[in-house]
Amino acid sequence: MRTWRVGSFSMGGALVFLGVFLLLQQVLDWDPAVALLSWWPVLFIILGIEILVYLSFFNKENSHVKYDFMSIIFIGFIGTVGLGVALLQTVGLLDAANQYISADVKTVDLPKYEETMLDGITRVQVDTGPYPVTIESTPSKTMTMFGTYRGNVDKKGFPVKEVSDYALVEKHGDTIYIRFKEIPYKRYSSFSGQMEPTLLIPENMNLEVNGKGNSLALKPRNMQSDWEVVNGGYLDIMVSKETNVTLEVQDSRNLDDGKWKNIQKVQNEYEDEETVKSASRTFGSGKHTIFIKNADGVHIK
């Protein structure tokens, strides 16, 4: 009596195909994940062909079928793993893991922005988004924005190619609006990177900043205008001999130990500490004003 062991041929064929795919992966530099995803469906094809061949040619009275359970278990295990890998690829986890492992941590320059057409522009409004920003006045008639990004950079390169990828800049009437955007990152990545932009504005332009709780570095230098900063984190204000400003602080948590005047404090309603209701400090002639409201702290350098 002839005995046909269903599963033996499938396992042998599967191992042959696996060896071929691994060889081609080495020679052609395929992605190993692509090789695995391309190979495992062959298992079911071979097993199905084996069963059809048996039914067509060996299904006779003198033939006896036996199942090679070890081979079938092996095929089932590999098939299950393959289905799991396919599912991971479908939801993006496989690509995310591959990109995360292969990514390098780099510091990359942001695309530079320059605006020279400033006729009629008297005000700049800035929304910092999720990042710390350095803002400095300049005697130049050009508004400039640049900076760096430090974070994961995969084989596809840095995702920011143009200014519009990290900031929205619009001119309306007498105002330029700047909104910093969150740098694109993979959903399953544990580290999305940090952007540190710097904005240079002409010293005769008024400035309004929404800090969104982020630390800010302000360099007024010889500013000839007024600035307003709300909802900032910790503010570092770097003054120089040419600075002629009055700092007006309201509803903020902490001040440094400098020569502040007219300090008024109130008890915080939700915490066991005092909040600075108002305070002021003058540098030079104090001709222009930097108004600060709802900051975590103000430190003069």
WORA-V892292 format. One record per residue. N is the residue number from 1. PHI is phi in radians with two decimals (NA if undefined). D_LAST is the distance of its C-alpha to the last C-alpha in whole Angstrom. Layout:
n = <N | N>
phi = <PHI | PHI>
d_last = <D_LAST | D_LAST>
//
This chain:
n = <1 | 2 | 3 | 4 | 5 | 6 | 7 | 8 | 9 | 10 | 11 | 12 | 13 | 14 | 15 | 16 | 17 | 18 | 19 | 20 | 21 | 22 | 23 | 24 | 25 | 26 | 27 | 28 | 29 | 30 | 31 | 32 | 33 | 34 | 35 | 36 | 37 | 38 | 39 | 40 | 41 | 42 | 43 | 44 | 45 | 46 | 47 | 48 | 49 | 50 | 51 | 52 | 53 | 54 | 55 | 56 | 57 | 58 | 59 | 60 | 61 | 62 | 63 | 64 | 65 | 66 | 67 | 68 | 69 | 70 | 71 | 72 | 73 | 74 | 75 | 76 | 77 | 78 | 79 | 80 | 81 | 82 | 83 | 84 | 85 | 86 | 87 | 88 | 89 | 90 | 91 | 92 | 93 | 94 | 95 | 96 | 97 | 98 | 99 | 100 | 101 | 102 | 103 | 104 | 105 | 106 | 107 | 108 | 109 | 110 | 111 | 112 | 113 | 114 | 115 | 116 | 117 | 118 | 119 | 120 | 121 | 122 | 123 | 124 | 125 | 126 | 127 | 128 | 129 | 130 | 131 | 132 | 133 | 134 | 135 | 136 | 137 | 138 | 139 | 140 | 141 | 142 | 143 | 144 | 145 | 146 | 147 | 148 | 149 | 150 | 151 | 152 | 153 | 154 | 155 | 156 | 157 | 158 | 159 | 160 | 161 | 162 | 163 | 164 | 165 | 166 | 167 | 168 | 169 | 170 | 171 | 172 | 173 | 174 | 175 | 176 | 177 | 178 | 179 | 180 | 181 | 182 | 183 | 184 | 185 | 186 | 187 | 188 | 189 | 190 | 191 | 192 | 193 | 194 | 195 | 196 | 197 | 198 | 199 | 200 | 201 | 202 | 203 | 204 | 205 | 206 | 207 | 208 | 209 | 210 | 211 | 212 | 213 | 214 | 215 | 216 | 217 | 218 | 219 | 220 | 221 | 222 | 223 | 224 | 225 | 226 | 227 | 228 | 229 | 230 | 231 | 232 | 233 | 234 | 235 | 236 | 237 | 238 | 239 | 240 | 241 | 242 | 243 | 244 | 245 | 246 | 247 | 248 | 249 | 250 | 251 | 252 | 253 | 254 | 255 | 256 | 257 | 258 | 259 | 260 | 261 | 262 | 263 | 264 | 265 | 266 | 267 | 268 | 269 | 270 | 271 | 272 | 273 | 274 | 275 | 276 | 277 | 278 | 279 | 280 | 281 | 282 | 283 | 284 | 285 | 286 | 287 | 288 | 289 | 290 | 291 | 292 | 293 | 294 | 295 | 296 | 297 | 298 | 299 | 300 | 301>
phi = <NA | -1.42 | -2.01 | -1.94 | -1.67 | -1.19 | 2.08 | -1.14 | -1.10 | -1.11 | -1.14 | -1.09 | -1.12 | -1.11 | -1.14 | -1.08 | -1.13 | -1.08 | -1.07 | -1.11 | -1.11 | -1.16 | -1.13 | -1.13 | -1.09 | -1.23 | -1.30 | -1.69 | 1.00 | -1.25 | -1.20 | -0.95 | -1.11 | -1.13 | -1.07 | -1.14 | -1.13 | -1.43 | -1.53 | -1.11 | -1.11 | -1.07 | -0.98 | -1.24 | -1.10 | -1.13 | -1.10 | -1.12 | -1.09 | -1.06 | -1.15 | -1.11 | -1.09 | -1.06 | -1.12 | -1.41 | -2.02 | -2.10 | -1.44 | -2.14 | -1.13 | -1.58 | -1.87 | -2.32 | -1.76 | -2.28 | -1.81 | -1.47 | -1.11 | -1.11 | -1.16 | -1.16 | -1.09 | -1.05 | -1.12 | -1.10 | -1.12 | -1.09 | -1.10 | -1.12 | -1.05 | -1.09 | -1.09 | -1.10 | -1.12 | -1.09 | -1.12 | -1.07 | -1.20 | -1.09 | -1.49 | 1.63 | -1.18 | -1.16 | -1.12 | -1.11 | -1.13 | -1.11 | -1.21 | -1.16 | -1.19 | -1.51 | -1.31 | -1.88 | -1.53 | -2.30 | -1.86 | -2.12 | -1.30 | -1.35 | -1.00 | -1.46 | -2.08 | -2.34 | -2.17 | -1.82 | -1.49 | -1.99 | -1.09 | 1.50 | -1.56 | -2.13 | -2.51 | -2.15 | -2.02 | -2.15 | -1.96 | -1.31 | 1.13 | -1.64 | -2.16 | -1.27 | -2.30 | -1.83 | -2.15 | -2.40 | -1.44 | -2.47 | -1.24 | -1.16 | -1.56 | -1.97 | -1.61 | -2.26 | -2.36 | -2.68 | 2.79 | -2.33 | -2.26 | -2.13 | 3.06 | -1.25 | -2.21 | -1.52 | -1.13 | -1.35 | 1.64 | -1.21 | -1.23 | -1.63 | -1.89 | -2.32 | -1.00 | -1.15 | -1.34 | -2.19 | -2.69 | -1.72 | -2.15 | -2.34 | -1.93 | -2.43 | 1.04 | -1.70 | -2.22 | -1.85 | -1.81 | -2.19 | -2.15 | -1.35 | -1.76 | -1.32 | -1.14 | -1.01 | -2.60 | -1.30 | -1.04 | -1.68 | -1.42 | -1.53 | -2.47 | -1.71 | 1.70 | -2.35 | -1.80 | -2.25 | -1.46 | -2.16 | -2.12 | -1.87 | -2.10 | -0.96 | -1.17 | -1.66 | -1.76 | -1.27 | -2.30 | -2.23 | -2.20 | -1.84 | -1.37 | 0.92 | 1.40 | -1.60 | -1.17 | -2.29 | -2.02 | -1.97 | -2.21 | -1.21 | 0.85 | -1.80 | -1.11 | -2.06 | -2.69 | -2.06 | -2.06 | -2.37 | -2.22 | -2.15 | 1.02 | -1.50 | -1.45 | -1.51 | -1.82 | -1.78 | -1.94 | -1.77 | -1.75 | -2.34 | -1.10 | -1.57 | -1.36 | -2.20 | -2.40 | -1.98 | -1.55 | -2.02 | -1.96 | -2.36 | 0.87 | -2.10 | -1.49 | -2.41 | -2.17 | -1.29 | -1.60 | -1.37 | -1.51 | -1.43 | -2.10 | 0.93 | -1.36 | -2.19 | -2.13 | -2.32 | -1.27 | -1.18 | -1.17 | -1.91 | -2.30 | -1.49 | -2.76 | -1.66 | -2.00 | -1.32 | -1.24 | -2.81 | -2.91 | -2.55 | -2.73 | -2.03 | -2.20 | 1.13 | -1.43 | 1.13 | -1.13 | -1.98 | -2.16 | -1.98 | -1.68 | -2.15 | -2.35 | 1.05 | -1.79 | -1.27 | -2.98 | -2.24 | -2.26 | -1.67 | -2.05>
d_last = <97 | 93 | 90 | 87 | 84 | 81 | 78 | 78 | 79 | 75 | 73 | 75 | 74 | 70 | 70 | 71 | 69 | 66 | 66 | 67 | 64 | 62 | 63 | 62 | 59 | 59 | 60 | 59 | 55 | 56 | 53 | 54 | 54 | 56 | 59 | 59 | 59 | 62 | 64 | 64 | 66 | 69 | 70 | 71 | 73 | 74 | 75 | 77 | 79 | 80 | 81 | 83 | 85 | 86 | 87 | 89 | 91 | 91 | 92 | 95 | 98 | 97 | 94 | 91 | 88 | 85 | 82 | 79 | 77 | 75 | 74 | 74 | 71 | 69 | 70 | 68 | 65 | 64 | 65 | 63 | 60 | 60 | 60 | 57 | 55 | 56 | 55 | 52 | 52 | 53 | 50 | 47 | 47 | 48 | 46 | 43 | 44 | 45 | 42 | 39 | 41 | 41 | 38 | 35 | 31 | 30 | 27 | 28 | 27 | 27 | 29 | 27 | 28 | 28 | 29 | 31 | 33 | 31 | 33 | 33 | 30 | 28 | 26 | 24 | 24 | 23 | 24 | 22 | 25 | 24 | 21 | 17 | 17 | 14 | 15 | 14 | 16 | 18 | 21 | 24 | 26 | 26 | 24 | 24 | 23 | 23 | 22 | 23 | 25 | 26 | 29 | 33 | 34 | 38 | 41 | 41 | 38 | 34 | 35 | 33 | 35 | 34 | 31 | 33 | 33 | 29 | 29 | 31 | 30 | 32 | 33 | 35 | 35 | 32 | 30 | 29 | 28 | 26 | 27 | 26 | 29 | 29 | 30 | 34 | 35 | 38 | 39 | 40 | 37 | 35 | 32 | 31 | 28 | 24 | 23 | 20 | 20 | 18 | 19 | 19 | 20 | 22 | 20 | 23 | 23 | 22 | 20 | 21 | 20 | 22 | 19 | 22 | 20 | 18 | 15 | 13 | 10 | 10 | 10 | 12 | 12 | 15 | 17 | 20 | 20 | 19 | 18 | 19 | 17 | 20 | 20 | 17 | 16 | 13 | 10 | 7 | 6 | 5 | 6 | 9 | 12 | 14 | 12 | 15 | 14 | 15 | 13 | 16 | 16 | 20 | 21 | 18 | 18 | 15 | 12 | 10 | 11 | 10 | 13 | 14 | 17 | 20 | 20 | 22 | 23 | 26 | 28 | 27 | 31 | 30 | 28 | 28 | 25 | 24 | 22 | 20 | 22 | 20 | 17 | 16 | 13 | 14 | 12 | 15 | 18 | 17 | 19 | 18 | 17 | 15 | 17 | 16 | 19 | 20 | 17 | 16 | 13 | 10 | 7 | 4 | 0>
//
